[in-house]
């Protein structure tokens, strides 16, 4: 027995494009390339203008897709849909709150620990002044420079910029939480919606499914590398005797979600703490060892593994960071690979004329295996022999 939407329907005939029509619409190749480049730059500039809205929305999509296997597992074991949606929502919220709390805990630990090193800081301050005098800079000139750097106008400007950044961050987080809330509730019916779409657009379902599977693999790989980097940093900091080693290891895990430049943010607090607690030699060793571990893992190994997991080459992975950081701002570096995967699977792969671009970007050139249309968001959708899907 079949429901009305499951009845076999004859696909409409594909219109044939004659050679005359092709010639009529054919443009010189140089003009096509120029127009394509102009269109790409125009789209990127447009995205940069709406990045404050688009970035949290797309990040919310990513997080909801990443936890969708948990939701599908709950549905398969017979859990009510409301329970499955609530579990997905709480999982994403717990992940976000854990990241925010880790940042707060790291900063709070640094602020609490610094007053205990005030004597050491004063001694270092006097040593710096003495060193500057050997270079011909008097103490009065150094104090004048410090006063200009910490003048009321300079402090007011820095506080204003910090308040603006904090306001933008709060708006981003608030938008992200609202987007995740609505997407988590809607995602329960996503498999059924994909099955309806597959009746008339099986290629679209395949593209969405490849995108969802790639996003899930990307977040798994990124999280696993974050744990590995954090563990290596913890061992290195403990060997060097840096105070609050666990705090800085957790902070390194958080900054690992910022590709390529995250280790720069993560190396500053432990280096400062090593300088105050153990001296400049230990601080230099901390900065070098910390940077080597994080740079090698985050900037060399992780892009290769994450690119393979998503299905793009390492060069595409690196260039994606530059392009999407320009288009979406700092959060674009985090969403670089998912954004590239969305463009590839939804816009490039379905167009036979862009097969060359797909092969150029893909890390694997093998043909996709047959079987189920849906694996990540629409399990149970199988293609029929004639090319249209059959819904179980």
C-alpha positions, -999 to +999 in steps of 0.1 A: +000+000+000+013+035-009+003+068+004-007+094-023+027+111-023+044+078-027+028+069-061+051+064-090+050+093-113+065+097-147+092+122-148+087+150-174+108+148-205+141+166-204+142+194-229+168+190-256+192+219-261+200+221-298+233+233-311+217+264-325+204+274-291+238+267-275+255+290-301+229+317-295+237+319-258+274+312-260+297+340-249+334+344-254+353+324-228+373+354-216+341+373-210+326+344-191+357+342-169+356+379-162+319+379-154+323+349-131+352+366-112+332+398-108+302+378-096+322+359-070+337+391-056+303+408-056+288+379-036+317+379-011+313+417-006+276+413-001+281+385+024+305+407+043+278+433+047+254+408+062+279+388+082+266+398+116+233+381+106+245+353+084+273+340+106+253+330+137+225+316+115+249+294+095+267+284+127+234+274+142+227+252+112+261+235+116+255+228+153+220+214+148+233+192+119+262+180+140+239+166+168+214+151+144+228+116+147+218+117+184+183+128+175+179+101+149+191+074+173+165+085+199+138+083+172+149+049+161+147+035+197+111+048+200+116+081+218+089+108+213+097+135+188+095+162+214+121+143+236+145+139+206+142+176+197+147+186+233+178+163+236+193+179+205+186+214+218+201+208+252+232+191+237+239+222+216+232+245+245+254+225+268+283+226+242+280+264+238+277+271+275+307+249+282+328+269+257+317+302+272+323+290+307+358+278+297+367+312+284+353+329+316+371+304+338+404+310+320+402+348+323+390+347+359+418+323+368+444+347+353+429+377+370+428+359+404+464+347+400+481+379+389+480+398+422+502+372+438+530+382+414+529+419+420+563+420+435+577+400+406+560+424+382+575+455+399+609+439+397+605+432+360+593+467+355+625+481+371+646+458+351+630+470+319+636+506+328+673+499+336+676+481+302+660+510+284+686+533+301+714+512+286+699+519+252+698+557+258+662+560+268+659+578+301+634+569+328+615+601+323+611+594+286+599+559+293+574+572+319+562+598+294+556+572+268+537+550+293+516+579+304+507+587+268+498+551+262+477+550+294+462+585+291+425+590+298+417+595+261+436+563+252+419+543+280+385+557+270+391+547+234+402+512+244+372+508+267+348+520+240+362+495+215+361+467+240+325+476+249+315+476+212+332+442+207+314+429+238+281+441+226+286+425+192+296+393+209+265+393+231+243+400+201+260+371+182+255+347+211+219+357+216+211+353+178+229+319+178+208+306+208+175+317+192+184+302+158+194+269+174+162+268+194+140+270+163+161+248+141+163+221+168+125+219+169+121+219+131+148+193+126+126+165+139+106+166+107+136+170+084+138+134+073+102+134+062+107+167+044+137+152+026+116+122+016+090+145+000+117+165-018+133+133-030+102+124-049+109+152-074+144+163-067+166+133-057+198+152-067+190+179-042+185+153-015+219+138-023+236+172-022+220+181+012+229+147+026+265+149+015+267+184+030+252+172+063+275+142+065+305+164+058+295+189+085+292+161+110+326+147+102+341+182+103+329+189+138+339+155+150+375+159+136+378+194+150+367+184+185+390+154+185+420+175+174+411+200+201+413+173+227+446+160+214+461+195+213+448+202+248+463+170+262+497+177+246+497+213+259+488+201+294+518+177+294+542+204+280+531+230+306+533+206+335+569+197+324+578+234+323+562+240+357+538+267+344+511+275+370+475+268+361+485+243+334+450+227+333+434+261+328+456+269+298+451+235+284+413+240+285+417+274+270+438+259+242+409+234+235+385+263+231+408+283+208+414+252+187+380+259+171+396+290+155+417+276+127+453+287+121+452+318+144+437+301+175+470+291+189+481+327+189+453+335+213+460+304+233+497+310+238+495+345+254+481+336+289+505+307+297+535+326+284+526+356+306+521+333+336+555+316+329+572+349+327+559+361+361+564+328+378+595+313+363+613+341+345+620+350+308+638+318+299+609+296+310+585+320+293+604+318+260+605+280+263+567+279+270+560+301+240+581+281+216+569+247+228+533+258+230+534+274+195+552+244+179+526+219+193+496+241+183+509+253+150+519+218+138+486+202+149+462+231+140+478+246+109+495+216+093+479+183+104+443+193+112+435+211+079+447+180+060+426+156+081+396+178+082+398+184+045+399+147+038+370+142+062+349+169+044+361+158+009+383+188-002+420+191-009+444+208+017+449+237-007+411+242-009+409+240+029+435+267+034+421+290+007+387+286+023+400+302+055+411+333+036+379+336+015+354+330+043+373+350+069+370+380+045+333+373+038+321+364+073+347+379+096+365+360+124+337+334+127+342+327+089+375+310+098+356+285+119+329+280+093+353+280+063+352+243+055+314+239+061+308+270+039+330+256+011+313+222+014+279+239+011+290+257-021+305+226-035+277+201-028+247+224-035+260+246-063+289+230-081+284+193-079+248+193-094+260+213-125+277+190-151+294+220-166+312+226-134+325+190-130+360+203-136+358+225-105+343+197-084+372+174-094+397+202-087+384+207-052+377+171-042+402+151-022+387+118-036+380+113-072+362+080-069+325+080-079+301+082-049+288+047-039+253+037-046+227+028-020+207+051+002+201+086-009+200+098+027+225+089+054+229+120+075+194+136+074+171+113+055+178+076+062+157+051+043+154+070+010+166+047-018+169+055-055+149+034-079+165+019-110+150+045-133+165+073-112+136+084-091+135+076-053+115+050-036+104+058+000+103+031+026 
